[in-house]
Amino acid sequence: MVVANAKVGVGKTTVSANLVGALADRGLDVLAVDPQGNLPRW
């Protein structure tokens, strides 16, 4: 799954973090790759 948008400041990191959290809460193994390093560390 990819979260992408060409615009700056549209909430991609927030959407990604919430999606990763929701999938992990459901017991799925999730790997989030953020080349800019903006996602929080769990």
PDB file of N, CA, C and O in Angstrom:
ATOM      1  N   MET A   1       0.836  -1.143   0.000  1.00  0.00           N
ATOM      2  CA  MET A   1       0.000   0.000   0.000  1.00  0.00           C
ATOM      3  C   MET A   1       0.899   1.230   0.000  1.00  0.00           C
ATOM      4  O   MET A   1       1.891   1.272   0.728  1.00  0.00           O
ATOM      5  N   VAL A   2       0.568   2.212  -0.795  1.00  0.00           N
ATOM      6  CA  VAL A   2       1.354   3.428  -0.885  1.00  0.00           C
ATOM      7  C   VAL A   2       0.450   4.630  -0.634  1.00  0.00           C
ATOM      8  O   VAL A   2      -0.657   4.707  -1.168  1.00  0.00           O
ATOM      9  N   VAL A   3       0.927   5.563   0.179  1.00  0.00           N
ATOM     10  CA  VAL A   3       0.233   6.833   0.379  1.00  0.00           C
ATOM     11  C   VAL A   3       1.095   7.896  -0.281  1.00  0.00           C
ATOM     12  O   VAL A   3       2.220   8.151   0.151  1.00  0.00           O
ATOM     13  N   ALA A   4       0.562   8.518  -1.336  1.00  0.00           N
ATOM     14  CA  ALA A   4       1.360   9.498  -2.085  1.00  0.00           C
ATOM     15  C   ALA A   4       0.480  10.636  -2.572  1.00  0.00           C
ATOM     16  O   ALA A   4      -0.712  10.465  -2.825  1.00  0.00           O
ATOM     17  N   ASN A   5       1.096  11.790  -2.694  1.00  0.00           N
ATOM     18  CA  ASN A   5       0.452  12.957  -3.261  1.00  0.00           C
ATOM     19  C   ASN A   5       1.562  13.923  -3.641  1.00  0.00           C
ATOM     20  O   ASN A   5       2.531  14.081  -2.899  1.00  0.00           O
ATOM     21  N   ALA A   6       1.425  14.562  -4.784  1.00  0.00           N
ATOM     22  CA  ALA A   6       2.482  15.453  -5.264  1.00  0.00           C
ATOM     23  C   ALA A   6       2.538  16.769  -4.499  1.00  0.00           C
ATOM     24  O   ALA A   6       3.551  17.467  -4.544  1.00  0.00           O
ATOM     25  N   LYS A   7       1.476  17.111  -3.807  1.00  0.00           N
ATOM     26  CA  LYS A   7       1.446  18.384  -3.084  1.00  0.00           C
ATOM     27  C   LYS A   7       2.164  18.265  -1.740  1.00  0.00           C
ATOM     28  O   LYS A   7       2.293  17.174  -1.183  1.00  0.00           O
ATOM     29  N   VAL A   8       2.617  19.381  -1.244  1.00  0.00           N
ATOM     30  CA  VAL A   8       3.273  19.442   0.054  1.00  0.00           C
ATOM     31  C   VAL A   8       2.230  19.799   1.103  1.00  0.00           C
ATOM     32  O   VAL A   8       1.350  20.622   0.849  1.00  0.00           O
ATOM     33  N   GLY A   9       2.323  19.188   2.279  1.00  0.00           N
ATOM     34  CA  GLY A   9       1.465  19.567   3.387  1.00  0.00           C
ATOM     35  C   GLY A   9       0.032  19.102   3.286  1.00  0.00           C
ATOM     36  O   GLY A   9      -0.875  19.814   3.716  1.00  0.00           O
ATOM     37  N   VAL A  10      -0.198  17.927   2.730  1.00  0.00           N
ATOM     38  CA  VAL A  10      -1.570  17.440   2.595  1.00  0.00           C
ATOM     39  C   VAL A  10      -1.897  16.311   3.570  1.00  0.00           C
ATOM     40  O   VAL A  10      -2.960  15.698   3.467  1.00  0.00           O
ATOM     41  N   GLY A  11      -0.999  16.029   4.512  1.00  0.00           N
ATOM     42  CA  GLY A  11      -1.288  15.046   5.556  1.00  0.00           C
ATOM     43  C   GLY A  11      -0.895  13.621   5.241  1.00  0.00           C
ATOM     44  O   GLY A  11      -1.461  12.693   5.818  1.00  0.00           O
ATOM     45  N   LYS A  12       0.056  13.413   4.344  1.00  0.00           N
ATOM     46  CA  LYS A  12       0.469  12.058   3.994  1.00  0.00           C
ATOM     47  C   LYS A  12       1.044  11.310   5.197  1.00  0.00           C
ATOM     48  O   LYS A  12       0.748  10.132   5.394  1.00  0.00           O
ATOM     49  N   THR A  13       1.848  11.978   5.984  1.00  0.00           N
ATOM     50  CA  THR A  13       2.460  11.330   7.139  1.00  0.00           C
ATOM     51  C   THR A  13       1.398  10.967   8.174  1.00  0.00           C
ATOM     52  O   THR A  13       1.452   9.888   8.764  1.00  0.00           O
ATOM     53  N   THR A  14       0.452  11.843   8.394  1.00  0.00           N
ATOM     54  CA  THR A  14      -0.616  11.578   9.352  1.00  0.00           C
ATOM     55  C   THR A  14      -1.467  10.402   8.901  1.00  0.00           C
ATOM     56  O   THR A  14      -1.777   9.514   9.695  1.00  0.00           O
ATOM     57  N   VAL A  15      -1.843  10.396   7.637  1.00  0.00           N
ATOM     58  CA  VAL A  15      -2.643   9.289   7.094  1.00  0.00           C
ATOM     59  C   VAL A  15      -1.864   7.984   7.195  1.00  0.00           C
ATOM     60  O   VAL A  15      -2.417   6.955   7.582  1.00  0.00           O
ATOM     61  N   SER A  16      -0.587   8.028   6.849  1.00  0.00           N
ATOM     62  CA  SER A  16       0.242   6.820   6.902  1.00  0.00           C
ATOM     63  C   SER A  16       0.363   6.287   8.328  1.00  0.00           C
ATOM     64  O   SER A  16       0.212   5.086   8.555  1.00  0.00           O
ATOM     65  N   ALA A  17       0.632   7.163   9.282  1.00  0.00           N
ATOM     66  CA  ALA A  17       0.777   6.746  10.674  1.00  0.00           C
ATOM     67  C   ALA A  17      -0.520   6.141  11.200  1.00  0.00           C
ATOM     68  O   ALA A  17      -0.492   5.121  11.890  1.00  0.00           O
ATOM     69  N   ASN A  18      -1.644   6.755  10.884  1.00  0.00           N
ATOM     70  CA  ASN A  18      -2.936   6.225  11.334  1.00  0.00           C
ATOM     71  C   ASN A  18      -3.250   4.887  10.682  1.00  0.00           C
ATOM     72  O   ASN A  18      -3.791   3.994  11.333  1.00  0.00           O
ATOM     73  N   LEU A  19      -2.917   4.740   9.411  1.00  0.00           N
ATOM     74  CA  LEU A  19      -3.148   3.479   8.705  1.00  0.00           C
ATOM     75  C   LEU A  19      -2.281   2.364   9.281  1.00  0.00           C
ATOM     76  O   LEU A  19      -2.762   1.256   9.515  1.00  0.00           O
ATOM     77  N   VAL A  20      -1.007   2.659   9.509  1.00  0.00           N
ATOM     78  CA  VAL A  20      -0.101   1.667  10.097  1.00  0.00           C
ATOM     79  C   VAL A  20      -0.593   1.255  11.483  1.00  0.00           C
ATOM     80  O   VAL A  20      -0.606   0.070  11.815  1.00  0.00           O
ATOM     81  N   GLY A  21      -0.996   2.232  12.287  1.00  0.00           N
ATOM     82  CA  GLY A  21      -1.501   1.938  13.626  1.00  0.00           C
ATOM     83  C   GLY A  21      -2.757   1.085  13.603  1.00  0.00           C
ATOM     84  O   GLY A  21      -2.889   0.147  14.389  1.00  0.00           O
ATOM     85  N   ALA A  22      -3.674   1.405  12.709  1.00  0.00           N
ATOM     86  CA  ALA A  22      -4.929   0.653  12.616  1.00  0.00           C
ATOM     87  C   ALA A  22      -4.677  -0.786  12.170  1.00  0.00           C
ATOM     88  O   ALA A  22      -5.280  -1.716  12.706  1.00  0.00           O
ATOM     89  N   LEU A  23      -3.797  -0.971  11.201  1.00  0.00           N
ATOM     90  CA  LEU A  23      -3.496  -2.328  10.740  1.00  0.00           C
ATOM     91  C   LEU A  23      -2.783  -3.135  11.823  1.00  0.00           C
ATOM     92  O   LEU A  23      -3.065  -4.319  12.008  1.00  0.00           O
ATOM     93  N   ALA A  24      -1.863  -2.495  12.534  1.00  0.00           N
ATOM     94  CA  ALA A  24      -1.144  -3.179  13.617  1.00  0.00           C
ATOM     95  C   ALA A  24      -2.100  -3.544  14.755  1.00  0.00           C
ATOM     96  O   ALA A  24      -1.966  -4.612  15.353  1.00  0.00           O
ATOM     97  N   ASP A  25      -3.057  -2.672  15.058  1.00  0.00           N
ATOM     98  CA  ASP A  25      -4.042  -2.966  16.100  1.00  0.00           C
ATOM     99  C   ASP A  25      -4.888  -4.185  15.760  1.00  0.00           C
ATOM    100  O   ASP A  25      -5.411  -4.853  16.652  1.00  0.00           O
ATOM    101  N   ARG A  26      -5.020  -4.471  14.479  1.00  0.00           N
ATOM    102  CA  ARG A  26      -5.796  -5.632  14.035  1.00  0.00           C
ATOM    103  C   ARG A  26      -4.947  -6.897  13.973  1.00  0.00           C
ATOM    104  O   ARG A  26      -5.405  -7.942  13.510  1.00  0.00           O
ATOM    105  N   GLY A  27      -3.710  -6.791  14.443  1.00  0.00           N
ATOM    106  CA  GLY A  27      -2.855  -7.970  14.527  1.00  0.00           C
ATOM    107  C   GLY A  27      -2.022  -8.246  13.298  1.00  0.00           C
ATOM    108  O   GLY A  27      -1.382  -9.294  13.215  1.00  0.00           O
ATOM    109  N   LEU A  28      -2.011  -7.337  12.341  1.00  0.00           N
ATOM    110  CA  LEU A  28      -1.219  -7.550  11.139  1.00  0.00           C
ATOM    111  C   LEU A  28       0.217  -7.083  11.365  1.00  0.00           C
ATOM    112  O   LEU A  28       0.467  -6.145  12.121  1.00  0.00           O
ATOM    113  N   ASP A  29       1.150  -7.749  10.701  1.00  0.00           N
ATOM    114  CA  ASP A  29       2.536  -7.308  10.716  1.00  0.00           C
ATOM    115  C   ASP A  29       2.674  -6.178   9.703  1.00  0.00           C
ATOM    116  O   ASP A  29       2.293  -6.330   8.542  1.00  0.00           O
ATOM    117  N   VAL A  30       3.211  -5.059  10.135  1.00  0.00           N
ATOM    118  CA  VAL A  30       3.277  -3.870   9.288  1.00  0.00           C
ATOM    119  C   VAL A  30       4.704  -3.338   9.275  1.00  0.00           C
ATOM    120  O   VAL A  30       5.359  -3.246  10.312  1.00  0.00           O
ATOM    121  N   LEU A  31       5.168  -2.994   8.089  1.00  0.00           N
ATOM    122  CA  LEU A  31       6.457  -2.324   7.930  1.00  0.00           C
ATOM    123  C   LEU A  31       6.203  -0.986   7.262  1.00  0.00           C
ATOM    124  O   LEU A  31       5.722  -0.939   6.129  1.00  0.00           O
ATOM    125  N   ALA A  32       6.515   0.090   7.941  1.00  0.00           N
ATOM    126  CA  ALA A  32       6.348   1.426   7.381  1.00  0.00           C
ATOM    127  C   ALA A  32       7.717   1.971   6.997  1.00  0.00           C
ATOM    128  O   ALA A  32       8.620   2.053   7.829  1.00  0.00           O
ATOM    129  N   VAL A  33       7.857   2.337   5.741  1.00  0.00           N
ATOM    130  CA  VAL A  33       9.117   2.887   5.248  1.00  0.00           C
ATOM    131  C   VAL A  33       8.883   4.363   4.927  1.00  0.00           C
ATOM    132  O   VAL A  33       8.056   4.707   4.083  1.00  0.00           O
ATOM    133  N   ASP A  34       9.622   5.214   5.609  1.00  0.00           N
ATOM    134  CA  ASP A  34       9.499   6.654   5.409  1.00  0.00           C
ATOM    135  C   ASP A  34      10.893   7.214   5.116  1.00  0.00           C
ATOM    136  O   ASP A  34      11.666   7.443   6.045  1.00  0.00           O
ATOM    137  N   PRO A  35      11.223   7.436   3.857  1.00  0.00           N
ATOM    138  CA  PRO A  35      12.569   7.891   3.506  1.00  0.00           C
ATOM    139  C   PRO A  35      12.952   9.229   4.149  1.00  0.00           C
ATOM    140  O   PRO A  35      14.138   9.493   4.346  1.00  0.00           O
ATOM    141  N   GLN A  36      11.979  10.068   4.475  1.00  0.00           N
ATOM    142  CA  GLN A  36      12.282  11.360   5.067  1.00  0.00           C
ATOM    143  C   GLN A  36      12.381  11.286   6.582  1.00  0.00           C
ATOM    144  O   GLN A  36      12.825  12.240   7.221  1.00  0.00           O
ATOM    145  N   GLY A  37      11.971  10.162   7.166  1.00  0.00           N
ATOM    146  CA  GLY A  37      12.088   9.982   8.607  1.00  0.00           C
ATOM    147  C   GLY A  37      11.087  10.774   9.441  1.00  0.00           C
ATOM    148  O   GLY A  37      11.391  11.159  10.570  1.00  0.00           O
ATOM    149  N   ASN A  38       9.899  11.020   8.896  1.00  0.00           N
ATOM    150  CA  ASN A  38       8.915  11.806   9.604  1.00  0.00           C
ATOM    151  C   ASN A  38       7.918  10.983  10.423  1.00  0.00           C
ATOM    152  O   ASN A  38       7.229  11.527  11.286  1.00  0.00           O
ATOM    153  N   LEU A  39       7.837   9.681  10.158  1.00  0.00           N
ATOM    154  CA  LEU A  39       6.910   8.847  10.923  1.00  0.00           C
ATOM    155  C   LEU A  39       7.451   8.646  12.332  1.00  0.00           C
ATOM    156  O   LEU A  39       8.656   8.478  12.519  1.00  0.00           O
ATOM    157  N   PRO A  40       6.565   8.664  13.321  1.00  0.00           N
ATOM    158  CA  PRO A  40       7.018   8.436  14.701  1.00  0.00           C
ATOM    159  C   PRO A  40       7.515   6.999  14.872  1.00  0.00           C
ATOM    160  O   PRO A  40       7.100   6.096  14.145  1.00  0.00           O
ATOM    161  N   ARG A  41       8.393   6.809  15.824  1.00  0.00           N
ATOM    162  CA  ARG A  41       8.919   5.472  16.133  1.00  0.00           C
ATOM    163  C   ARG A  41       8.067   4.851  17.232  1.00  0.00           C
ATOM    164  O   ARG A  41       7.724   5.507  18.215  1.00  0.00           O
ATOM    165  N   TRP A  42       7.733   3.576  17.052  1.00  0.00           N
ATOM    166  CA  TRP A  42       6.967   2.870  18.077  1.00  0.00           C
ATOM    167  C   TRP A  42       7.869   2.009  18.883  1.00  0.00           C
ATOM    168  O   TRP A  42       7.415   1.328  19.802  1.00  0.00           O
TER     169      TRP A  42
END
